[in-house]
């Protein structure tokens, strides 16, 4: 403890010394985050004193991981060439592994990790994500999402661990420990708890909508994971898009400054979400406590010039600027970036390594929730003579991985390094395995049909049910329902594997099937599903969300939740069968 206190004191002295040398332009530069493409021109990193770079949807930094490192190292050298030589933070939305790099290990999304209830496993997943993020040039990840979803209409349910405050709090701690470890080591990254606060509890599950919960409820149900995150030393917290008490959370000073930074003593970076400056009140968000702004999609010039004008005209106090810059510098010192600003090329070989993929398979196995197992049809015998795998989701790693997979909205095709459910079954079965992609095959003599159905990948508001995109529903598509109907009608035993980012209304399909498995969004290791279906491991997962009985469950603001006794779910939070 003594060494940490001394180290912190040294960092604070360095911050004060550096801050005293900085111009207003240099301070505002540190408060600026840009993309490595589109938002900047050649030389802007140095000329505008940029403090952070984000990589997201758009042109890739290069073809290989070394190319990515070289791209970011070149930008880092520009930052180090400035008068004060303050290094850059490089951030990425690595929410289920380093999911922006094709070939990385991709884990089940957080809803699956919530089903596992295994904090040690969550810490391992986060630690591997940190290694593979650093291997591609990043020192900051925008993870974990520690929202508490109240309505499965929300398109980001899968990014969160659970509807349970207690479970979310436990897994938030584990994730932050795994990501951050000892921040001075080259295989750890700064984590980000998001999105502060109420993002998953908006009325009717609308992304960026209004959260009408009472402040007493917010403090009781939504704040505990953030208290835990702060206690674990989380380096950053991201503001959310929703409003609360009629105020945008980006501009909510009572919660950001008074509660989070004051009462909870958060000393890290409060970062905006996408286009936070122009969307949520310009100088208002800085006064509320935002320290770093994603100045993207045309915001850069307006943000830097607008903030400078706000300071010179007295709209934003110089002390607020100094506080923000101090928080940013503090994390850069804690990460050791002034001494070691460049990524380690030796980490590249660890990307998608067999050891990492085995942990991912474990996560897949432990995330699976068995909702029905009539006459103990599972586990399947490896000696069955003929097994059918039905549906396009059965042999498509993009579809099984959900949003935030290589691309922002995910992929609809296979990607490098992944295994599918079909491939796992083919590997383990000693009999004939037939793939009926579109459910039209004429098979009458199969021992079992494994029907894999689910939701097409989505991210953020694109996945809202009944939202502005209106592309998703609480039930299976007619096509996927027909897959099940076809084989049930033929008298073949049916095992349904549901790939989804949230519980769906599948009451009829559960009744029809002989066995029903909620597999969530397993990521790159689809063969982990086959391992459990064949009994190489038991079902360990328990529902992280209450399971709806009908679409009527969502007629109000919220869906079925274990804290709300007004709706009776089909299966309660924590339900899950096993072989034993």
N, C-alpha and C positions, 0 to 999 in steps of 0.2 A: 504494500500500500504506500509505503514511504517513497519508493522509487517512482510510482505513478504520480504522486503529488508533486515530486520534484520535476518530473518530466513535463507535467502540465504547466507548472510555473514557468519553466523555460520556454515552452511554446507561447504562453501569454506574453512573455517579454519580447519574443521575436515578432509577434503580431503587433504589439504596440510600436516597436521600432519601425517595422515596415509600413504601418499605417501612417506614421508621422511623415514619411517621405512621399506619400502618394498624392497625386493631383486628383481633382474631382473626376476628370476623364478616366484616369486609371482605376479609380474606385468603381465607377459605373461599368467600366469594362469587365471587372471581376464579377459584377452582378449580372453578366450577360451570358446566355447559353445559345449557341447557334448550331445549325447543321453543318456538316463538313461539305455539303454541296448546296447549291441554290441560294443560301442566305448570305454567303460571303464571296468576295472576289479575292484574287491573288493579293496577298499582303495584308488583308483585313485583320488577321489574327493579331499581328503586331501593331498595326496602325490604330486599331480600335480597342486594344488591350483586352481581348476576349478572355474570359475566365473559364469557359467550359464549352465543350463540343458534344453534341448528341448525334448518334447514328440511329436512323430509323428508316422507314419506307423510302425508297429512292435508289439512286445509283449506288452500287457497292464500292467499298474502298479498294477492292482488288479481287483477284480470283482466288488466291490462297491466303491462309492465315498470316503468312509472312508478308504478303502484300498489304494486308490490313494493318499489320504492325508498322510497316514502313510508311504507309499513308499517315497514320496518326503520329508517328515519330517525326515526320516532316513538319506537321502542324505544331508539334511540341517544340521543335527547334525554333520555329518562328516566335512562339511565346517566350522562350528563353533568351531570345535575342533582344528583347526590349530592355529598357533602362533598368528595371528592377528584376527582370528575369523570373517572373512568377509563373510556375508551371500550370498547364491545363488539367482540368478534370475531363475525362472522356466517359460519357454516360450512354447506356443502352437499355432497352426494354427486354432484359433477359428474365422473363417471367416463368418459364418452365425449362430451364437450361439456357444456354446461349442460343436462343431460338432464332436469331437473325443470321446465323452462319450455317449453311447447308453442310452437313457432315458432323455437326456437334451432337452430343447426347441430349435428347429431349425427354424430359420426365413427364409423368402425369401432371396435368394442371392442378392448381391448389385444391380444387374440390375433391380430387382423387386422393391427394395427400391428407386432406381432412378425414376422408373415409378410413385411411390407414390408422389414424390416431397414434402414430409412432413418431414421437418428437425426435428421437435419436436418428431415425431415417430422414426426417425433414432436414435436420442439421447436415447430414451427409449429402443430401441432394443440393443444398445451398452451397456447401463447400466445393462440390464438383462444378456447379454453375460458376462459382468464383474463379476456379482454375481455368475453365474454358473461356470465360469472359476475358480474363487477363491474357490468355494465349492469343486472343484476337485483338488485343490492344486496349482493353477497357479497364478502368479502375473504379467505376461507379455503375451500379445497376439499379433500375427503378423497380425494386422488388424487396419485400413481399407486399402484396395487397392484403390488408387486414380489415377489410370491410366486413360488415355483418349484413348479409342479404336478407331482406324482409319479403321480397316478392320475386319469384323466379321468372317474371316477365323481363326483369333486368338483363340486358345483354352481356353483363360482366360477372354473372354469378360464379362461373367457373374459375375466375381469377382469385376468388376468396376461399378460405378454408372451410367455413361452416356457418350455419345460422346460430351456433352456440358461441356466446361471448367467452365462456371459460375455455372451450377447445381452441378457439381462435387465439386467445391470449397465450396459451401454452405453445402453440405452433409458431406464433409470431416470435416468441423468445428464441425458439430453436432455429428458425430461419435466419434471424439476425446474427446469432452466434456463429452459424455455419458460414454465412457470407463474409462476416467481418473478421472473425478469429483475431489474430494479431495483425492489425492493419499495416504494420511496418513490413510484413512479409510480402513477397512478390506474387503470392498466389491467393491473396484475399482482396476483397473489394469493399467499397463503401456501399451499404445497403440503404434502401429508401422505404419507409413505411408509408403506405398510401391507401386511399386518398382522404385526406383530413377535411371534413368528417361528415358522415351521413350519406356517402355516395351510394351505398347499397340499400339505404332505407328511405328512398324517395317514394312519394305517393305513386302507387300503381307501377312502381319499378321503372320509371322513366329515367334514362341516362341523363344526368345533368338537370334533373327536375327539382321540385321542391320537397324538402324534408320537413314534415309538419309535426314530428315527434316533439314532445315537451323537452325542455332542457334537462329536467330531472331524469327522463328516460335516456337522453343522450349520454349523460354522465354515468348512469348505471350500466347501460348496455353497450355503448359504442366506444367510450373512452378507455376502458381497461386495457385493450390491446396496445393502445398508444402509450399508456403509462408503462407497460411492460417493455415496449420498444425503447422508450427513453431510459429506463433503468438498465437496459442492455447496451446503452451507448450508441443507438442507431445514429448514423451520420447525417441522414437527411429525412425529411418528411415532405411529401407532396400534397399541395392543396387540391381539393376536389372541385368538380364542375357544378355541384348542386348549390341550391340556396338553402339557408336555414334562418328561421325567424325573419324571413323576407330579405335577407342580405346574402349576397354571393359569398360563398366560403372563402374565395380568394381575397375578399375585402372585409372579412369578419375579424376585426381587431380583438373583441372580447375573447374569442376562442383561440386565435392564433397567438396573440401577444400576451394577453392576460392569463389565459389558462395554460396553453402549451409551453410558451417560453417563460412565463412567470411562475405560476403555481407548480407546474410539472418540471420546471428547470431544464427544458430542452436547450442544449447549447450548440446544436448542429445547424444545418442549412435548411431553411424553409424554401422549397422550390415551387415555382408555379407549374401548372400543366400547360398544354399546348396553347400558344398564342395568349397566354395569360394577361399580357399587358393590354392589348387592344380589346379583349373580350370582357374584362372585368373591372374597368374603371381607371386604367392608367395609374396615376400616382396613388390612387386609393389603395391599390394592392400593396404598394411599398409601405405606406403608412400603417396598413393592417399588420405587417410583419413578414411579407414575402421578401426573401433575401436574394434569390436568383430567379431570373425570368427567362423562360424559353422564348427568345426573340426570333421566332420562326415565321415563315410564310409572309415576309414583307414587313415584319415588326421591327427589324433591327434599327434602322435609322430613326424611325418615330420614337422607339423606346429610348434609345440613348440620348437623343436630342430633347425629347420630352421630359425625361427625368432630370437632365441637367437644368433645363428651364425651371422645373418644379423646385429644385433646390435653390437656385439663384433668386427665385421669387418668393421663397419662404414657405412654399406649399409642403415641401418635404424637408424636415430638419436635418442638418448635417450629422447629428448624432445618430439618426436612424440609418443613414448611409454607412457610417462607421461601424455600427452594430452588424449590419448585413455583411460588410466586407470582412470584419473580424471573424464571423462565423464561417465564411468561405475559406479564409486563410487557415483557420484552426483545423479544418478537415484536411486541407492540403498538407499541413505539417504532420498531422496524425497519420496520414498515409505515407509519409516519408518522401513525398514527391520532390521536395527541394534537393534531396540527396540522390534519389533514384527515380528520375522522371520518365524513363523509357521501359517498355514491356520486355519481358524475358523471352528470348527466342527458344529457350530450352523447354518452354511449356507447350509448344505447338504439338509435339508428339503425343500429348495427353488428350487432345481433342478426339472425342468419340472412341476412346480406348476401351478394350475389353473389360477392364476393371470398372470403368465408369458405366458402361452399358449393363453390367451385371447388377450394379446398384439400381439402375433404372428399371431392370426387370423385376427386382425385388419390390420396388415401389409400385409397379403395375400389379404384381401378385397381391400385395397387401391392400391395394385400393379397391379391389373388386368386391362388390356387395351382392350376395346371393339372396334374392327376394322370394324365390320359389324353387323347390326341388321335389317334385311329385314322384313318389315311389323310388326316391333315391336314384333317379336316372343319372345324376352326377355323383361321383366322377365317372367319366367315360372310360371304357376299357380300350386299351391300345390295340386289342385284337379284333375289334369290330371290322367286319368285312367291307362295309361301304359307308362312308361318311360324306354327306353333302355340306358344303359351305355355300351359303346363299346370300347374295346381295353385294353390291359394289363396295360397301364398307368393309367387306371381309378381306379384300386384297388391295388396300389403298392406304398407304401410310399418311398421306396428306389428310384424307377424310377422318382418320382415326385420331389425329393430333389436334384438331381444332384451330382456332384463331391464334395469332401471334406465333405462327410456324413458318419460318423463312420469310414470309410476307405478313404484313399487318393483318390482313383478313384471312390468312392461312392459305393452304394449298388444296387443290382438288385432285392432285396426282401424287404418285410416289416420289420420294426424295431420297437423296444419297444416305446410305448407311442404316436405313431403318428396316425393320421386319414387320410383316403383316400378320394378322390372325391366321390367314390361310397358310402362310409359310410355317408358322408355328405348329399348326395341326399336321401339315405334311411331314414335318420333321419328326413328330412323336408317334403318329399312327403307323401301325404295321399293315393296315389294310389299304383299300383303295380310297382315295380322297378326290372327290369331284367338285369342281367350282362352277356353280350356277350363278353367274354374275347378275343376271336380270330376272331370276326366278321363273324362267320360262321352260326350263328343262323338263323332260318327261321321264321322271324317275319315280318308280313305284316300289323298288326293292331295297331302298336304303335303310340302314339301321337307325340313323338319326339325321336330322337336318339341323345344322347350326346356322341360324338365321341372324345375320349381323345387320342391324339397322341403326339409324341415328340422325343427328342434325348435321347439315352441311356447315362447314366452318364459318365463323363470324367473329367479329371483335367490336367492342364498344357499342355505340347506338345502332349499328347495323343489325345487331342481334336482339334488340328490344322486341318483345312480342306486342304487336299492336302499336308499335312506334312509327316514326315517320317513314322508315323503310318498308315496314309491314311485310316482311319476307318470312317470318317465322311464326310458329304456332305451338300450342301446348301439347299437341298430339303428334303422333307419327304421321308422315305423309301418307296419302292413299296408296302410293306405290309400295311403301314399306309395310303397310298393313296388309296389302295383297300378298306380299312374299309369305307372310305368316299364314294367312288364310289358305293359300294354295297348298301348303304342306300339311297343315292341320286337316284340311278336307281330304287329302289323300291317305290319311291315317298313319302318316309317318310321325314318329316322335320328334318334337320340336324343342330345341334349346335356343332361346332368344338371348342375344348379346346386344345390349343397348349402348351405343356410343353417343354420349350427349354431355353438354356443358351444364346441365341442370336436371332435376327430376322432371319427367314429362308425365302427362296423363295417359297412362297405358293400362288402365284397369282391365279392359277387355282382352288385351294381348297377354296380360299376365294370367288371366283365367284360361285362355286358349292353350297356352304353352305348357310343356311338361316341366321346364325349368326356365328361370328368367334371371339374367345377370345384369346389374348396373355396372358398366365398365368405365363410365365417365369419358375422359379424353386421355388415353394412355400414353401418348407421345410416340417416340421412335421404336419402342420395344414391344411391338404387338404380340410377339411370341410368348410374352409373359402371361397373356390370357390363356393361351393353349396349355401352358404348364399347369394352371389351376384346373382347367376343364378336365384334364387327364389325371388329376390327383397327385401331381408331383409336389403340390403344396395345397394347403387347405384354404378355404375362404376365410379371410381375417377381417375384411372390411365391414364397417358399420355405417349406416346412413349418416352423413354429415348434415342432411336436411330432411325434414319431414316430407313424406312422399304424397302427392295430391291424389285424391280419389276421383275428382271430376274437375272440369273447367270452371264450374261454379265456385270452386274454392278460391278463385281469383277475382270474384265479382267486386270485392272491396279493395281497399288500398293495398292490403298485404295478402300473402298466401298463407298456407298452413305453417305454423311455427310452434316449436315446443313451448314457448312462453305465452302463446295466444291460445287459450282453451276454447275459443268460440268456433274453431274449425276442427273437425275430426279428420285427421289424415288417413290414407289407406294404410300406410306404415309409419310408425312414429320415428322421430329422431333416435338414432342408435340401434335401429333394427338391422338384423343381418344374420342369415343362417350359416351353418358350417357343416362339414362332413362329420364332425365328432358329435 
